[in-house]
Amino acid sequence: MKSKLPGNKLTVIIRNDAPVIYCNDAPNYRSVTIELTNEQLQKLALRWIETSGGCEHYETISKCFIEPDDYDEK
C-alpha cells in the first residue's frame, strides 16, 4: 500500500491560564517543536486513499494530543 510521510516536526502549543485566573487578562502561550525520529515518522505515515484527476489523495492528520504515562500518578 502506498503512503507518504508527514513533516518531520511536531509543534505543541502550551497555554498558561494564570493571567486569566488571577489578572483577568489574556492567556500566555509558548510553543515547543520536537523533531520526530524516522521510526516515529513511519508510524505516522499517511495512507493513500485514491488518485483522481492525476492527483493522489492521502489521509490527513485530524487531531493530536499528549497522554500522560499514568493517570493515577499525582
C-alpha positions as CSV (number, residue, x, y, z in Angstrom):
1,M,0.0,0.0,0.0
2,K,1.3,3.5,-0.9
3,S,1.9,6.0,1.8
4,K,3.7,9.3,2.4
5,L,5.4,10.7,5.4
6,P,4.2,13.8,7.1
7,G,6.5,16.7,8.1
8,N,9.3,15.7,10.5
9,K,8.5,18.2,13.2
10,L,5.8,18.2,15.8
11,T,4.9,21.5,17.4
12,V,3.0,21.7,20.7
13,I,1.3,24.9,21.8
14,I,1.2,25.2,25.6
15,R,-1.2,27.6,27.3
16,N,-0.8,29.3,30.6
17,D,-4.2,30.3,32.1
18,A,-2.7,32.1,35.2
19,P,-3.2,35.6,33.7
20,V,-6.9,34.8,33.0
21,I,-7.4,33.4,36.5
22,Y,-5.5,35.9,38.6
23,C,-5.5,39.1,36.5
24,N,-8.5,38.9,34.1
25,D,-6.0,39.1,31.3
26,A,-5.4,37.1,28.1
27,P,-3.6,33.7,28.5
28,N,0.1,33.3,27.6
29,Y,1.2,30.8,25.0
30,R,4.5,29.1,24.2
31,S,5.4,26.6,21.6
32,V,7.8,23.6,21.7
33,T,8.9,21.9,18.5
34,I,10.2,18.3,18.5
35,E,12.0,16.7,15.6
36,L,10.5,13.3,15.0
37,T,12.6,10.2,14.6
38,N,12.4,8.1,11.5
39,E,10.6,5.4,13.5
40,Q,8.0,7.9,14.7
41,L,7.5,9.2,11.1
42,Q,6.9,5.7,9.8
43,K,4.2,5.2,12.5
44,L,2.6,8.4,11.3
45,A,2.8,7.6,7.5
46,L,-0.3,8.8,5.7
47,R,-2.1,6.0,3.7
48,W,-3.0,6.5,0.1
49,I,-6.8,6.8,-0.5
50,E,-7.2,7.3,-4.2
51,T,-5.9,9.0,-7.3
52,S,-8.4,11.3,-9.0
53,G,-7.7,13.6,-12.0
54,G,-4.0,12.9,-11.7
55,C,-3.9,13.9,-8.0
56,E,-3.1,11.5,-5.3
57,H,-5.2,11.7,-2.1
58,Y,-3.9,10.6,1.2
59,E,-5.2,10.6,4.8
60,T,-4.8,13.8,6.8
61,I,-3.9,14.3,10.4
62,S,-7.0,15.4,12.2
63,K,-6.2,15.6,15.9
64,C,-3.2,15.1,18.1
65,F,-3.0,15.0,21.9
66,I,-0.5,14.1,24.6
67,E,-1.4,11.3,27.0
68,P,0.2,11.1,30.5
69,D,2.1,7.9,31.3
70,D,-0.2,7.1,34.2
71,Y,-3.4,8.8,35.1
72,D,-3.2,7.6,38.7
73,E,0.2,9.2,39.5
74,K,-0.2,12.6,41.2
